[in-house]
Amino acid sequence: QVQLVESGGGLVQAGGSLRLSCAASGTIFSTDVMAWYRQPPGKARELVTSITYGGKTWYESSVNGRFTISRDNAKNTMYLHMNNLGPEDTAVYYCNLARPFYAVTTTFWGPGTQVTVSS
């Protein structure tokens, strides 16, 4: 089992920056993929960015160039540096870990952290 806890959310003005952290407890495998999702008010949860154990990253187009995902495997911690934030980035941000095992992928979620960007 893996437990995930996000931190670092808050209120920021448009154009500002925030850094989110996700601390994972339990055993992390080299096949685990970690990701940040977000759920804007009244909308569905969406994938924002992901990172493999080896550091390969993917970004959703609207955040590419503004957000940077990273992970410290020694600390079992993932980060999301968010720059040039806009009101459209307002959402609850969730940490996710996906663990593939043959044809089955188990996913773990954190409780989420609120990010609010004021215009």
C-alpha positions as CSV (number, residue, x, y, z in Angstrom):
1,Q,0.0,0.0,0.0
2,V,1.0,3.6,-0.7
3,Q,-0.2,6.7,1.0
4,L,0.1,10.1,-0.7
5,V,-0.1,13.5,1.0
6,E,0.0,16.8,-0.9
7,S,1.0,20.1,0.5
8,G,1.8,23.6,-0.8
9,G,-1.5,24.7,-2.1
10,G,-2.9,28.1,-1.4
11,L,-4.1,31.5,-2.8
12,V,-1.9,33.3,-5.2
13,Q,-2.3,36.2,-7.6
14,A,-2.3,35.8,-11.3
15,G,1.2,35.6,-12.6
16,G,2.5,34.2,-9.4
17,S,4.1,30.9,-8.6
18,L,3.5,27.9,-6.2
19,R,5.3,24.7,-5.5
20,L,3.3,21.6,-4.6
21,S,4.8,18.6,-2.9
22,C,3.6,15.0,-2.7
23,A,5.1,12.8,0.0
24,A,4.6,9.1,-0.6
25,S,4.9,6.5,2.2
26,G,5.3,2.8,1.6
27,T,7.4,1.0,-0.9
28,I,7.9,2.8,-4.3
29,F,8.8,0.6,-7.2
30,S,10.9,1.6,-10.2
31,T,7.9,0.9,-12.5
32,D,5.7,3.4,-10.6
33,V,4.5,6.4,-12.5
34,M,3.6,9.5,-10.5
35,A,1.4,12.3,-11.7
36,W,-0.5,15.4,-10.9
37,Y,-4.2,15.7,-11.7
38,R,-6.4,18.7,-11.1
39,Q,-10.1,19.2,-10.8
40,P,-11.4,22.7,-11.6
41,P,-14.7,23.8,-10.0
42,G,-17.6,22.1,-11.7
43,K,-15.4,20.1,-14.1
44,A,-13.9,16.6,-14.3
45,R,-10.6,15.6,-13.0
46,E,-7.8,15.9,-15.6
47,L,-4.2,14.8,-16.0
48,V,-1.8,17.7,-15.8
49,T,1.6,16.1,-15.9
50,S,3.4,12.8,-15.1
51,I,6.8,11.5,-14.4
52,T,8.4,8.1,-14.5
53,Y,10.8,6.7,-11.9
54,G,13.6,7.5,-14.3
55,G,12.5,11.1,-14.8
56,K,10.7,10.9,-18.2
57,T,8.0,13.6,-18.2
58,W,4.8,14.5,-20.0
59,Y,2.8,17.7,-19.8
60,E,-0.7,18.7,-20.8
61,S,-0.4,21.4,-23.5
62,S,-1.9,24.2,-21.4
63,V,0.7,23.9,-18.7
64,N,3.7,23.0,-20.9
65,G,6.4,25.6,-20.3
66,R,4.8,26.9,-17.1
67,F,4.8,23.9,-14.9
68,T,7.7,21.6,-14.0
69,I,7.3,18.2,-12.5
70,S,10.1,16.5,-10.6
71,R,10.6,13.7,-8.1
72,D,13.2,12.8,-5.5
73,N,13.2,9.1,-5.4
74,A,15.4,9.0,-2.3
75,K,12.8,11.0,-0.4
76,N,9.8,9.4,-2.1
77,T,8.6,12.9,-2.9
78,M,7.2,14.5,-6.1
79,Y,7.0,18.2,-6.8
80,L,5.1,20.5,-9.1
81,H,6.6,23.9,-9.7
82,M,3.9,26.2,-11.2
83,N,4.8,29.5,-12.7
84,N,2.8,32.2,-14.4
85,L,-0.4,31.0,-12.8
86,G,-3.7,32.1,-14.2
87,P,-7.3,31.9,-12.9
88,E,-7.8,28.9,-15.2
89,D,-5.3,27.0,-13.0
90,T,-7.7,27.2,-10.0
91,A,-8.4,23.7,-9.0
92,V,-7.9,21.0,-6.4
93,Y,-4.6,19.3,-7.3
94,Y,-4.2,15.6,-6.7
95,C,-1.1,13.5,-6.4
96,N,-1.4,10.1,-8.2
97,L,0.7,7.0,-8.3
98,A,0.1,4.3,-10.9
99,R,1.5,0.9,-10.3
100,P,1.4,-1.5,-13.3
101,F,1.6,-5.2,-12.7
102,Y,1.2,-7.3,-15.8
103,A,-2.2,-6.3,-17.2
104,V,-3.4,-4.6,-14.0
105,T,-2.6,-1.1,-12.9
106,T,-3.3,-0.1,-9.3
107,T,-3.7,3.6,-8.6
108,F,-3.3,5.5,-5.4
109,W,-4.5,9.1,-4.7
110,G,-3.8,11.8,-2.2
111,P,-6.6,13.8,-0.6
112,G,-5.8,16.9,-2.8
113,T,-4.7,20.4,-2.1
114,Q,-6.6,23.5,-3.2
115,V,-4.9,26.0,-5.5
116,T,-6.7,29.3,-6.1
117,V,-5.5,31.9,-8.5
118,S,-7.0,35.4,-8.2
119,S,-7.2,37.7,-11.2
